[in-house]
Each structure stands twice: as structure tokens, then as C-alpha cells.
Amino acid sequence: MKNLQLTWTWVFLSVLHTNEAIMGASVVYVPEEHFLFLACRRGSDVEWTHETVRINATKHMSRESPLGRTKYQLLPDGTLYIRELEKSDRGRYYCNGWLVAEVIILT
């Protein structure tokens, strides 16, 4: 009985932890081949990840200059710009380890 109780406690705490992480994020629906801006409220020194993979974004120096042709760009305030969204871009995006958005690509 004690093992069963410990198992239930672990499952319950795991579910609570997962739900808290998702509740703090936005669910974003974006059409395929469009673009997306994801804001990070954690300062300008940020690291973005898609699921568990670090995003290698090109630093964009000024809001006034046009955005380049690279897939991922990092704006001066830490915002991530993603161009020409594909099905593979769906999933969770994290800024400095904090869940920012669950992205769903519409086809």
C-alpha cells in the first residue's frame, strides 16, 4: 500500500509540474509559410530552444533595418523572429529555460 501511495504522489506532482509550465505559456496557431515573433520577458541576453534543441539565431542589430533571410533572428530585446514556418517548427519554445509558447502550424 505504501508503494502505491508513493507512486500516486509522484504521478500527481509530475502532472502538476507539467500543467504549471504549460499554463504560463501561450498557444499560438500560425499558418504554414508565415512568420512569427516570440517575445522573451527575461531580458536581452537570452537563449532560445525549440523542444530540447538550442536555436542558433542571427543577431539583428536594429529595429529599423529590414529583417534578413535567415530562418531565425534574435532582435535586440530578446524577441525571436522565425520566418517561413514549416510543419517541423511546431512544438514548444523556451527562452532561458522558461516555456514561452506552444506553436501549432496550420496546414
N, C-alpha and C positions, 0 to 999 in steps of 0.2 A: 504493500500500500504506500509506503514511504517513497519508493522509487517512482511510482505512478504520480504521486503528488509533486515530486521534483521535476518530472518530465512536463507536467502541465504548467508548472510555474515557469519553466524555461521557454516553452512554446508561447505562453501568454506574454511574457516580457519581450520575446523576439517580435511578435506581431505588433505590440505597442510601439517598439522602437521603429519598425518599418513604417507604420502608419504616421508617426510623428514626422519622419523625414519627408514623406510624400505630401502631407498636409501643408508644409511650408513652401511648397513649390507650385508653379503654375503648370497647367496642362495646356499645351499650345498646339493648335491644329494649323498646319501650313500646307498649301498646295505644292505638289512636286514642281521643281524648276523655279520656285520663287526664292526669296531671300528671307533672312531672319536676323533680328538683333536680340541678344540676350544680355540683360544688364546684371552686373555683379555689384552688390551693395557692400563689398568687402574691401574697398579702396582700389587704387590703380595698379598696385603690384599684385597681380593675380595669376593663377594657373588654372586653366580650364581643362576639364576632362569630359570625354564622351563615354559613358559607361565606366570602363576602367582604363581607357586609353587616353594618354595625355595629348591634347591638341597643340600642334605646332603652328601657332598663328603668326602672321606677319604683323609687325607693329605699324600701326597707322599713326602718323605724327600729328596730323591736324584735322579738325572737323571741317575746315574749309576746302581742303584738297579732295579731289574725287577719289572714291574707293578704287582699289586696284583690282586685278583679275585673279588674285589668288583665292582659293576656296575659303580660308579662314583668315580674318583680320581682327586684330586687337586694337580698339580705339583707346585714346589717352585716358579715359575714365574707367577702363577695365571692361567695357562692353565688348562682347564677342559678336562679330558680323560673320554670318555664314551665307555664301552665295550659291545659287543653283542647287537647291536642296534635292536630294535623291532619297530613295527608299532606305538606303543604308544610313542616312542621317537620323533616323528615328531613334528614340531612346532617351535616356536620362543624361542631362548635362549638369556638371558640378563646377562651381567656382570655389577654389581654395578648400575643396572637400565638402562644401555645402550644396545640397541639391537645389538647383535653381529652376529647372524646367523638365517636364516630361514632354518630349516633342513627338507628335504624331503627324506623319506625312500622308496627305490626301492624294490619291492617285485617280 
